[in-house]
């Protein structure tokens, strides 16, 4: 069971830092996690964000891009090729920009709330 932390899960997760000490790096590469915190030695084997970050990113980016596309269409009526170019580029950039902070936040909140697989107690 993870030990209590004095670090805010929001600050640590969004910054990609260890959820326990807030110092060590959470990520080894773009979305690959380190095995242990280099600062406090926390074993990050418990961390499994699953599809949670992807769901939230798709929802946020989808709502934002569709809303902006509709606003631009009603105000300026640009050709369809311009819509495709602008909104696909924006969707890709936003998705990539939000992926790492969302995964870090999900893992930090998982640690903070001691989330684990469901178990049946008998």
N, C-alpha and C positions, 0 to 999 in steps of 0.2 A: 504494500500500500504506500503511495507517495507521502512524503513528509509535508507538513504545512509550509507554506511559502509566505514571505513578507512582501514579495514582488507582486505588483498588479498584473493579472493575467493579460489584460488589454495592452499594457505598455510592453511587456515582454513578448507577447505573441505577435503584435504588429511590427515590432522591431526585429523579429526573428532571433530572439534571445532565449536562453534557458528559462523554462517556466519556474524553476525553483530559486535560482540565484539571480537571474536577470543579467548575467555577465557573459557566459559562454555562448558561442554561436549554435543555433538550433539546426541550421542547414549546412550540409557538406557541399552541395552544388545547388542548382536552381530550385529543385523541389525534393532532393534527396536529403534525408535526415542524417545527422551524425549519430554514431552509436552511443556515445557518452558525451556529457558536457565536459568541455576541456577545463572549466573552472572549478565546478563543485563535484564532478564525477557522477552526476545523475545518469542512470541507465535509461535511455530513451526508447527502450524496447516496448514499453507500454503504449507508445504513441501510434495511433491509427486513426487518421482523420477521415478515412473512407471517402465517400462521395459528397460529404457535407460542404466543403468549400466550393466544389464545382456547382452544386445546386444554387448556393447563394450568389455566386458570380454570374451564372446564367440568368438568374432572376433579376439581379441589379442591372447588369449590362443590357439585357433584353428590354426591360422597361425604359431605361434611359435612351437607348438607341431608337426604339420605336417612337417614343414621345418626341424626340428631336427630329426624326424623319418626318413625322406628321406635321410638326410645327413648320419645318422648312417647306414642305410640300404646299401647305395652305398659304404660306406667306409669299413664296417665290416661284413655285411650280417649275423646278429644274427638270431637265430630261432624266429619264430612268437610269441611263448609264452613269450620270453624276451621283444619283442616289446610291447606286450599287458601289461605286468607288468610295464615296465618303463614309457610308455607314458600315461597310464591311471592314474598312481600315480601322475605323473607330472601335468597332466591336473586338477586333483582334488585339489592338493595343491595350484597351481597357481590360480585357480578359487576362492578358499576360501580366499587366501591372498589378492586378488584384490577386493573382494566384498565390504568390508567396505570402503576403500578409494574411490572407484568408486562411491558408493552411497553418501558419504559425499561430494565429488566434485560436483556431479550432483545437490545436494540440495543447496550447496553454490553458484553455478553458477545461479541456478534458482532464488535465493534471490538477487544476484548481478544485474541480468538483469531484475528483476521485472517480471519474467515470470508468466503468469496466464492462466487460461482457456480462450479460444477464446470467444469473445462476439460480437454480432451484434449490432451496434449502429444505431438507427433509428431516 
